[in-house]
């Protein structure tokens, strides 16, 4: 249904938002259309009409989750000049560690993992897309000379690895204090490296 996908109706948007709220609470691994439809006040027939099939709905839900994630990335890009990798990473971690984002990030972790083990399913490309999204915004936060250098690529890759690993630890343990301390320690080391090189951020 290309026309529906390109120009969603008010009803499709309404049901997608309701399904997204349901997915945040229940996950996507065992998503079944009948319980979902009952929970959000519609029917499986309507969901099939609007989204094509279950895979179509899952893809729409993943795009909806990605849109929430990209809000942060857009905000980081709005700075008048590159804020520097260390400062950007600190702001990203503050967002990742916030309690109110935990459900979204559990959904992200589920989709990321499923994308790795089911590369041909509705999750296809999700993991790679999210890596590209984050590397792209971290690059935009680096000063131009660093951004375009091989060392700059390595540094933002390291930052992303630290943030992603810490996030998975946080989701598994809920030990925000311990995990945040480790993240801030690593970012402090990165900041000292910047200072030694005479760079900001």
C-alpha positions in Angstrom: 0.0 0.0 0.0 2.4 2.7 -1.1 -0.2 5.5 -1.0 -1.1 4.7 2.6 2.5 4.5 3.6 3.4 7.8 1.9 0.3 9.7 3.1 -1.0 8.0 6.3 -4.5 8.8 7.3 -5.5 10.3 10.6 -6.8 6.9 11.6 -3.5 5.2 10.6 -1.5 7.7 12.6 -3.8 7.3 15.6 -3.5 3.5 15.6 0.2 3.6 15.1 0.6 5.8 18.1 -1.6 3.4 20.2 0.3 0.4 18.9 3.6 2.1 19.7 2.5 2.8 23.3 1.5 -0.9 23.5 4.9 -2.1 22.1 6.7 0.1 24.6 5.0 -1.8 27.4 5.0 -5.3 25.9 7.9 -5.4 23.4 7.8 -6.7 19.9 9.2 -10.3 20.2 5.9 -11.9 20.9 3.7 -9.3 19.3 0.3 -10.8 18.2 -2.2 -8.8 16.2 -5.3 -10.0 18.0 -4.3 -9.0 21.5 -2.8 -5.8 20.2 -6.0 -4.9 18.3 -8.1 -5.6 21.4 -5.9 -3.5 23.6 -6.0 -0.5 21.3 -9.7 -0.7 20.4 -9.6 -1.9 16.8 -9.6 -5.1 14.8 -7.0 -7.3 13.1 -8.8 -6.6 9.9 -8.3 -2.9 10.2 -4.6 -3.3 11.2 -4.1 -5.6 8.1 -5.8 -3.0 5.9 -3.7 -0.1 7.2 -0.3 -1.8 7.5 -0.5 -4.8 5.1 0.5 -7.5 7.6 2.3 -8.0 10.9 5.7 -7.4 9.3 4.4 -4.1 7.9 3.2 -3.0 11.3 6.5 -4.0 12.9 8.4 -1.9 10.3 6.1 1.0 11.1 6.7 0.6 14.8 10.5 0.5 14.3 10.4 3.7 12.3 8.3 5.3 15.0 10.8 4.3 17.6 13.6 5.6 15.5 11.8 8.9 15.1 11.9 9.3 18.9 15.6 8.5 19.0 16.3 11.0 16.2 14.8 13.8 18.2 17.9 13.9 20.4 20.2 13.7 17.4 18.4 16.7 15.8 18.7 18.7 19.0 22.5 18.0 19.1 22.8 19.3 15.5 21.1 22.6 16.3 24.2 24.0 18.0 25.6 27.0 16.2 29.0 25.3 16.1 30.3 21.8 16.8 30.1 21.3 20.5 32.9 18.7 20.6 32.7 14.9 21.0 33.1 14.8 24.8 30.3 17.3 25.5 28.0 15.7 22.9 28.6 12.2 24.4 27.8 13.6 27.9 24.5 15.0 26.7 23.7 11.7 24.9 24.3 9.7 28.0 22.1 12.0 30.2 19.3 11.2 27.7 20.0 7.5 27.6 20.2 7.2 31.4 16.9 9.0 32.1 14.2 6.8 33.5 11.5 8.1 31.2 13.4 6.7 28.2 13.9 3.2 29.5 10.9 1.6 27.7 12.0 3.1 24.4 15.5 1.9 24.8 14.5 -1.6 25.8 12.5 -1.6 22.5 15.6 -0.3 20.7 17.8 -3.1 22.2 15.2 -5.8 21.2 15.0 -4.4 17.6 18.8 -4.1 17.4 19.3 -7.7 18.4 16.6 -9.1 16.2 18.1 -7.2 13.3 21.3 -9.1 13.8 19.8 -12.5 14.0 16.9 -12.0 11.5 18.5 -9.9 8.7 15.8 -10.7 6.2 12.8 -10.0 8.4 11.0 -6.7 9.2 14.0 -5.8 11.4 16.3 -5.8 8.4 18.8 -3.0 8.4 17.7 -1.6 11.8 21.0 -2.2 13.6 23.1 -0.8 10.7 20.8 2.3 10.4 21.0 3.1 14.1 24.8 2.8 14.1 24.9 5.1 11.0 22.5 7.6 12.7 24.6 7.9 15.8 28.0 8.0 14.1 26.6 10.7 11.8 25.5 13.0 14.6 28.7 12.4 16.6 30.6 13.4 13.5 28.6 16.6 13.2 29.6 17.4 16.8 33.3 17.2 16.0 35.4 20.2 14.8 35.9 19.9 11.0 39.7 18.9 11.1 39.0 16.1 13.6 35.7 15.0 11.8 37.5 14.3 8.6 40.5 12.5 10.0 41.0 8.8 10.5 41.6 9.5 14.2 38.3 11.4 14.3 36.5 8.4 12.9 38.2 6.1 15.5 37.3 8.4 18.4 33.6 8.7 17.6 33.5 4.9 17.0 35.0 4.5 20.5 32.4 6.9 22.0 29.6 5.1 20.4 30.9 1.7 21.6 31.1 3.1 25.2 27.6 4.5 25.1 26.0 1.4 23.6 27.8 -1.0 25.9 26.9 1.2 28.9 23.3 1.3 27.8 23.0 -2.5 27.5 24.5 -2.8 31.0 22.0 -0.2 32.4 19.1 -2.0 30.8 20.2 -5.3 32.3 21.0 -4.1 35.8 19.2 -0.8 36.3 22.3 0.3 38.2 22.4 3.8 36.9 24.8 5.2 39.4 27.5 2.6 38.7 27.1 2.7 35.0 27.0 6.5 34.8 30.2 6.7 36.9 32.0 4.5 34.4 30.7 6.5 31.4 31.7 9.8 33.0 35.2 8.4 33.8 35.7 7.4 30.2 34.5 10.8 28.9 36.8 12.5 31.4 39.7 10.6 29.9 38.5 11.6 26.4 38.4 15.2 27.6 41.9 15.1 29.0 43.0 13.7 25.6 41.4 16.7 23.9 43.1 19.1 26.3 46.5 17.5 25.7 45.9 17.9 22.0 44.8 21.5 22.4 41.2 20.8 21.2 37.9 21.8 22.6 35.0 19.5 23.7 
